[in-house]
Amino acid sequence: MTDQGKINREGARPASLFERADATFGLGPVRTPPVPPVPEAVRPAPAPQPASQAPAALQPVAFAKPEPAAIPAAPQPEAPRAAAFGGPLVHIDRQHLRDGGLIVPEDPVTGLLEEFRIVKRELLADARAGASALARRILVCSPHPGEGKTYCATNLAIALAAERGLEVLLVDADVVKPSVALRLGIDVEQGLMDALADPAIRPESLVIRTDIEGLFVLPAGTATSLDAEYLASARTGEVLDRLTQGAPDRIVIFDTPPALAASPAAELAQHVGQALLVVRADETSRAALEDAQQLLSACGDIKLLLNAARYSPSGRRFGTYGTKGK
């Protein structure tokens, strides 16, 4: 029996080549060579874990509410602009004013000026309190001729023009007997009646500018046989609106014919917010005063101005009514 056969018989299982070599050559226990570590950079990524089979809890999703569509603002209408007065510039002779017993702006304060200051304060208070342009239109009238309406209208206009930032337009609406231009000493041609008769004429172009700051004059214009019809037409409202709209600091004073002598005062009373009824102390009867008031009743605010009243420091006497004309 060979040595090979002897080796096979001694083992419980066939010896491997390493064991047999160890037995023959004495190599000792066989060691498996260590495996070098794999660098971190080349290690494979961990395999993804399988997703859980349990359904995930549903989280409520908040949806943002849509913003309401912006509604464009309605365009605001532009406020009407005031018509600028474009007539000629004239010089008012101050000596002519003195000779006529009128207020002279540059002269020292007189009793006449103080009296009209009292009158204008009440008129201004109501003009500024009014919501419409009507309150800034003031009609000056009298029951009969010769009671001083033009004198009072002119002085009132000069006194009002002294207010800062105020424009005062004195309109001569006494087309029967115009006298405003005569009292102021100015020469005129066209005026109110021309603007009423011809729609193509802009009334502001006929307004005379004076060298008294804040004072403007619109003459009566060319008289015709249809003056009363022109004043009663819709054109009158259009002309007056053009002169006052967009001008909150503009006061218009109308010198009209006597209420009991001609119709223009009653017609214009429909276009004003205040009426100043001038009566002469000791001359105007109560009946005439009541009749004039009735004719001006289209105006809701009628004030009374007692002209040519005499008074003394110890006891004022303004005259009586009802003794004449009955």
Contacts in CASP RR format, 6 or more apart in sequence:
PFRMAT RR
TARGET T0000
AUTHOR 0000-0000-0000
METHOD contacts of the structure
MODEL  1
MTDQGKINREGARPASLFERADATFGLGPVRTPPVPPVPEAVRPAPAPQP
ASQAPAALQPVAFAKPEPAAIPAAPQPEAPRAAAFGGPLVHIDRQHLRDG
GLIVPEDPVTGLLEEFRIVKRELLADARAGASALARRILVCSPHPGEGKT
YCATNLAIALAAERGLEVLLVDADVVKPSVALRLGIDVEQGLMDALADPA
IRPESLVIRTDIEGLFVLPAGTATSLDAEYLASARTGEVLDRLTQGAPDR
IVIFDTPPALAASPAAELAQHVGQALLVVRADETSRAALEDAQQLLSACG
DIKLLLNAARYSPSGRRFGTYGTKGK
7 15 0 8 1.000
7 20 0 8 1.000
7 23 0 8 1.000
8 14 0 8 1.000
8 15 0 8 1.000
15 23 0 8 1.000
18 27 0 8 1.000
18 30 0 8 1.000
19 30 0 8 1.000
21 27 0 8 1.000
22 28 0 8 1.000
22 29 0 8 1.000
22 30 0 8 1.000
79 246 0 8 1.000
80 245 0 8 1.000
80 246 0 8 1.000
81 246 0 8 1.000
82 245 0 8 1.000
82 246 0 8 1.000
82 247 0 8 1.000
82 250 0 8 1.000
83 202 0 8 1.000
83 203 0 8 1.000
83 204 0 8 1.000
83 242 0 8 1.000
83 243 0 8 1.000
83 245 0 8 1.000
83 247 0 8 1.000
84 204 0 8 1.000
85 169 0 8 1.000
85 204 0 8 1.000
85 207 0 8 1.000
85 209 0 8 1.000
85 216 0 8 1.000
86 204 0 8 1.000
86 205 0 8 1.000
86 207 0 8 1.000
86 209 0 8 1.000
87 204 0 8 1.000
87 205 0 8 1.000
87 206 0 8 1.000
87 207 0 8 1.000
87 208 0 8 1.000
87 209 0 8 1.000
88 208 0 8 1.000
88 209 0 8 1.000
89 208 0 8 1.000
89 209 0 8 1.000
89 210 0 8 1.000
89 211 0 8 1.000
90 186 0 8 1.000
90 208 0 8 1.000
90 209 0 8 1.000
90 210 0 8 1.000
90 211 0 8 1.000
91 210 0 8 1.000
91 211 0 8 1.000
92 184 0 8 1.000
92 185 0 8 1.000
92 186 0 8 1.000
92 210 0 8 1.000
92 211 0 8 1.000
92 212 0 8 1.000
92 215 0 8 1.000
93 185 0 8 1.000
94 104 0 8 1.000
94 106 0 8 1.000
94 107 0 8 1.000
96 184 0 8 1.000
96 185 0 8 1.000
97 103 0 8 1.000
97 104 0 8 1.000
97 158 0 8 1.000
97 184 0 8 1.000
98 104 0 8 1.000
98 107 0 8 1.000
100 183 0 8 1.000
101 112 0 8 1.000
102 151 0 8 1.000
102 154 0 8 1.000
102 155 0 8 1.000
102 158 0 8 1.000
102 183 0 8 1.000
103 110 0 8 1.000
103 112 0 8 1.000
103 113 0 8 1.000
103 116 0 8 1.000
103 155 0 8 1.000
103 158 0 8 1.000
103 159 0 8 1.000
105 158 0 8 1.000
105 161 0 8 1.000
105 162 0 8 1.000
105 212 0 8 1.000
105 213 0 8 1.000
112 155 0 8 1.000
113 159 0 8 1.000
116 155 0 8 1.000
116 156 0 8 1.000
116 158 0 8 1.000
116 159 0 8 1.000
117 159 0 8 1.000
119 156 0 8 1.000
119 159 0 8 1.000
119 276 0 8 1.000
119 305 0 8 1.000
120 156 0 8 1.000
120 159 0 8 1.000
120 160 0 8 1.000
120 163 0 8 1.000
122 303 0 8 1.000
123 138 0 8 1.000
123 156 0 8 1.000
123 160 0 8 1.000
123 251 0 8 1.000
123 274 0 8 1.000
123 276 0 8 1.000
123 303 0 8 1.000
124 160 0 8 1.000
124 163 0 8 1.000
124 251 0 8 1.000
126 135 0 8 1.000
126 274 0 8 1.000
126 301 0 8 1.000
127 135 0 8 1.000
127 136 0 8 1.000
127 138 0 8 1.000
127 251 0 8 1.000
127 274 0 8 1.000
128 135 0 8 1.000
129 135 0 8 1.000
133 241 0 8 1.000
133 244 0 8 1.000
133 245 0 8 1.000
133 246 0 8 1.000
133 247 0 8 1.000
134 271 0 8 1.000
134 272 0 8 1.000
134 273 0 8 1.000
135 273 0 8 1.000
135 274 0 8 1.000
135 301 0 8 1.000
136 244 0 8 1.000
136 248 0 8 1.000
136 250 0 8 1.000
136 251 0 8 1.000
136 252 0 8 1.000
137 240 0 8 1.000
137 244 0 8 1.000
137 252 0 8 1.000
137 254 0 8 1.000
137 271 0 8 1.000
137 272 0 8 1.000
137 273 0 8 1.000
137 274 0 8 1.000
138 156 0 8 1.000
138 251 0 8 1.000
138 252 0 8 1.000
138 253 0 8 1.000
138 254 0 8 1.000
138 272 0 8 1.000
138 273 0 8 1.000
138 274 0 8 1.000
138 275 0 8 1.000
138 276 0 8 1.000
139 254 0 8 1.000
139 256 0 8 1.000
139 265 0 8 1.000
139 268 0 8 1.000
139 269 0 8 1.000
139 272 0 8 1.000
139 273 0 8 1.000
139 274 0 8 1.000
139 275 0 8 1.000
139 276 0 8 1.000
139 296 0 8 1.000
139 299 0 8 1.000
140 149 0 8 1.000
140 152 0 8 1.000
140 153 0 8 1.000
140 156 0 8 1.000
140 253 0 8 1.000
140 254 0 8 1.000
140 255 0 8 1.000
140 256 0 8 1.000
140 275 0 8 1.000
140 276 0 8 1.000
140 278 0 8 1.000
141 149 0 8 1.000
141 256 0 8 1.000
141 257 0 8 1.000
141 258 0 8 1.000
141 259 0 8 1.000
141 265 0 8 1.000
141 275 0 8 1.000
141 276 0 8 1.000
141 277 0 8 1.000
141 278 0 8 1.000
141 292 0 8 1.000
141 296 0 8 1.000
142 148 0 8 1.000
142 149 0 8 1.000
142 258 0 8 1.000
142 259 0 8 1.000
142 277 0 8 1.000
142 278 0 8 1.000
142 279 0 8 1.000
142 280 0 8 1.000
142 284 0 8 1.000
142 292 0 8 1.000
143 258 0 8 1.000
143 259 0 8 1.000
143 260 0 8 1.000
143 277 0 8 1.000
143 279 0 8 1.000
143 284 0 8 1.000
143 288 0 8 1.000
143 289 0 8 1.000
143 291 0 8 1.000
143 292 0 8 1.000
144 258 0 8 1.000
144 260 0 8 1.000
144 261 0 8 1.000
144 284 0 8 1.000
144 288 0 8 1.000
145 177 0 8 1.000
145 258 0 8 1.000
145 261 0 8 1.000
146 258 0 8 1.000
146 280 0 8 1.000
147 258 0 8 1.000
147 278 0 8 1.000
147 279 0 8 1.000
147 280 0 8 1.000
147 283 0 8 1.000
147 284 0 8 1.000
147 307 0 8 1.000
148 278 0 8 1.000
148 280 0 8 1.000
148 307 0 8 1.000
148 308 0 8 1.000
149 255 0 8 1.000
149 256 0 8 1.000
149 258 0 8 1.000
149 278 0 8 1.000
150 174 0 8 1.000
150 179 0 8 1.000
150 180 0 8 1.000
150 183 0 8 1.000
150 255 0 8 1.000
151 183 0 8 1.000
151 307 0 8 1.000
152 276 0 8 1.000
152 278 0 8 1.000
152 305 0 8 1.000
152 307 0 8 1.000
153 170 0 8 1.000
153 180 0 8 1.000
153 253 0 8 1.000
153 254 0 8 1.000
153 255 0 8 1.000
154 170 0 8 1.000
154 180 0 8 1.000
154 183 0 8 1.000
154 184 0 8 1.000
154 255 0 8 1.000
156 253 0 8 1.000
156 276 0 8 1.000
157 168 0 8 1.000
157 170 0 8 1.000
157 215 0 8 1.000
157 253 0 8 1.000
158 212 0 8 1.000
158 215 0 8 1.000
160 166 0 8 1.000
160 168 0 8 1.000
160 251 0 8 1.000
160 253 0 8 1.000
161 168 0 8 1.000
161 212 0 8 1.000
161 213 0 8 1.000
161 214 0 8 1.000
161 215 0 8 1.000
165 214 0 8 1.000
165 249 0 8 1.000
166 214 0 8 1.000
166 249 0 8 1.000
166 250 0 8 1.000
166 251 0 8 1.000
167 214 0 8 1.000
167 216 0 8 1.000
167 247 0 8 1.000
167 249 0 8 1.000
167 250 0 8 1.000
167 251 0 8 1.000
168 214 0 8 1.000
168 215 0 8 1.000
168 216 0 8 1.000
168 250 0 8 1.000
168 251 0 8 1.000
168 252 0 8 1.000
168 253 0 8 1.000
169 207 0 8 1.000
169 216 0 8 1.000
169 217 0 8 1.000
169 218 0 8 1.000
169 243 0 8 1.000
169 250 0 8 1.000
169 251 0 8 1.000
169 252 0 8 1.000
169 253 0 8 1.000
170 180 0 8 1.000
170 215 0 8 1.000
170 216 0 8 1.000
170 217 0 8 1.000
170 218 0 8 1.000
170 253 0 8 1.000
170 255 0 8 1.000
171 192 0 8 1.000
171 217 0 8 1.000
171 218 0 8 1.000
171 252 0 8 1.000
171 253 0 8 1.000
171 254 0 8 1.000
171 255 0 8 1.000
172 178 0 8 1.000
172 179 0 8 1.000
172 180 0 8 1.000
172 181 0 8 1.000
172 192 0 8 1.000
172 217 0 8 1.000
172 218 0 8 1.000
172 219 0 8 1.000
172 220 0 8 1.000
172 221 0 8 1.000
172 255 0 8 1.000
173 192 0 8 1.000
173 220 0 8 1.000
173 231 0 8 1.000
173 254 0 8 1.000
173 255 0 8 1.000
173 256 0 8 1.000
173 257 0 8 1.000
173 264 0 8 1.000
173 268 0 8 1.000
174 180 0 8 1.000
174 220 0 8 1.000
174 255 0 8 1.000
174 256 0 8 1.000
174 257 0 8 1.000
174 264 0 8 1.000
175 192 0 8 1.000
175 193 0 8 1.000
175 220 0 8 1.000
175 221 0 8 1.000
175 223 0 8 1.000
175 227 0 8 1.000
175 231 0 8 1.000
175 257 0 8 1.000
175 264 0 8 1.000
176 223 0 8 1.000
176 227 0 8 1.000
176 257 0 8 1.000
176 261 0 8 1.000
176 262 0 8 1.000
176 264 0 8 1.000
177 257 0 8 1.000
178 219 0 8 1.000
178 220 0 8 1.000
178 221 0 8 1.000
178 223 0 8 1.000
179 255 0 8 1.000
180 217 0 8 1.000
180 219 0 8 1.000
180 220 0 8 1.000
180 255 0 8 1.000
181 187 0 8 1.000
181 188 0 8 1.000
181 217 0 8 1.000
181 219 0 8 1.000
181 220 0 8 1.000
184 210 0 8 1.000
184 217 0 8 1.000
186 208 0 8 1.000
186 210 0 8 1.000
186 217 0 8 1.000
188 208 0 8 1.000
188 217 0 8 1.000
188 219 0 8 1.000
188 221 0 8 1.000
189 219 0 8 1.000
189 221 0 8 1.000
189 222 0 8 1.000
190 201 0 8 1.000
190 206 0 8 1.000
190 219 0 8 1.000
190 221 0 8 1.000
190 222 0 8 1.000
191 203 0 8 1.000
191 206 0 8 1.000
191 218 0 8 1.000
191 219 0 8 1.000
191 220 0 8 1.000
191 221 0 8 1.000
191 222 0 8 1.000
192 203 0 8 1.000
192 206 0 8 1.000
192 218 0 8 1.000
192 219 0 8 1.000
192 220 0 8 1.000
192 221 0 8 1.000
192 239 0 8 1.000
193 220 0 8 1.000
193 221 0 8 1.000
193 222 0 8 1.000
193 223 0 8 1.000
193 224 0 8 1.000
193 227 0 8 1.000
193 230 0 8 1.000
194 201 0 8 1.000
194 206 0 8 1.000
194 221 0 8 1.000
194 222 0 8 1.000
195 201 0 8 1.000
195 202 0 8 1.000
195 203 0 8 1.000
195 206 0 8 1.000
195 239 0 8 1.000
196 230 0 8 1.000
196 231 0 8 1.000
196 233 0 8 1.000
196 235 0 8 1.000
196 236 0 8 1.000
196 239 0 8 1.000
197 222 0 8 1.000
197 224 0 8 1.000
197 226 0 8 1.000
197 230 0 8 1.000
199 235 0 8 1.000
202 242 0 8 1.000
203 218 0 8 1.000
203 239 0 8 1.000
203 242 0 8 1.000
203 243 0 8 1.000
204 242 0 8 1.000
204 243 0 8 1.000
206 218 0 8 1.000
206 219 0 8 1.000
207 216 0 8 1.000
207 217 0 8 1.000
207 218 0 8 1.000
207 243 0 8 1.000
208 216 0 8 1.000
208 217 0 8 1.000
208 218 0 8 1.000
208 219 0 8 1.000
209 216 0 8 1.000
210 216 0 8 1.000
210 217 0 8 1.000
218 243 0 8 1.000
224 230 0 8 1.000
227 264 0 8 1.000
228 262 0 8 1.000
228 263 0 8 1.000
228 264 0 8 1.000
228 267 0 8 1.000
230 236 0 8 1.000
231 263 0 8 1.000
231 264 0 8 1.000
231 267 0 8 1.000
231 268 0 8 1.000
232 267 0 8 1.000
236 267 0 8 1.000
236 268 0 8 1.000
236 271 0 8 1.000
237 271 0 8 1.000
240 252 0 8 1.000
240 271 0 8 1.000
243 250 0 8 1.000
243 252 0 8 1.000
244 250 0 8 1.000
244 252 0 8 1.000
254 268 0 8 1.000
254 272 0 8 1.000
256 264 0 8 1.000
256 265 0 8 1.000
256 268 0 8 1.000
257 264 0 8 1.000
257 265 0 8 1.000
258 265 0 8 1.000
258 292 0 8 1.000
259 265 0 8 1.000
259 266 0 8 1.000
259 277 0 8 1.000
259 291 0 8 1.000
259 292 0 8 1.000
259 295 0 8 1.000
259 296 0 8 1.000
260 288 0 8 1.000
260 291 0 8 1.000
260 292 0 8 1.000
260 295 0 8 1.000
265 295 0 8 1.000
265 296 0 8 1.000
266 295 0 8 1.000
266 296 0 8 1.000
266 298 0 8 1.000
269 275 0 8 1.000
269 295 0 8 1.000
269 296 0 8 1.000
269 297 0 8 1.000
269 298 0 8 1.000
269 299 0 8 1.000
270 298 0 8 1.000
270 299 0 8 1.000
272 299 0 8 1.000
273 299 0 8 1.000
273 300 0 8 1.000
273 301 0 8 1.000
274 299 0 8 1.000
274 301 0 8 1.000
274 302 0 8 1.000
274 303 0 8 1.000
275 296 0 8 1.000
275 299 0 8 1.000
275 300 0 8 1.000
275 301 0 8 1.000
275 302 0 8 1.000
275 303 0 8 1.000
276 303 0 8 1.000
276 305 0 8 1.000
277 289 0 8 1.000
277 292 0 8 1.000
277 293 0 8 1.000
277 296 0 8 1.000
277 302 0 8 1.000
277 303 0 8 1.000
277 304 0 8 1.000
277 305 0 8 1.000
278 305 0 8 1.000
278 307 0 8 1.000
279 288 0 8 1.000
279 289 0 8 1.000
279 304 0 8 1.000
279 305 0 8 1.000
279 306 0 8 1.000
279 307 0 8 1.000
280 307 0 8 1.000
280 308 0 8 1.000
281 306 0 8 1.000
281 307 0 8 1.000
281 308 0 8 1.000
281 309 0 8 1.000
281 310 0 8 1.000
281 318 0 8 1.000
281 319 0 8 1.000
282 319 0 8 1.000
282 320 0 8 1.000
283 308 0 8 1.000
283 324 0 8 1.000
284 321 0 8 1.000
285 321 0 8 1.000
285 322 0 8 1.000
285 323 0 8 1.000
285 324 0 8 1.000
285 325 0 8 1.000
285 326 0 8 1.000
286 321 0 8 1.000
286 322 0 8 1.000
287 322 0 8 1.000
287 325 0 8 1.000
287 326 0 8 1.000
288 325 0 8 1.000
289 304 0 8 1.000
289 321 0 8 1.000
293 302 0 8 1.000
296 302 0 8 1.000
306 318 0 8 1.000
306 319 0 8 1.000
309 317 0 8 1.000
309 318 0 8 1.000
309 319 0 8 1.000
310 317 0 8 1.000
310 319 0 8 1.000
311 317 0 8 1.000
311 318 0 8 1.000
END
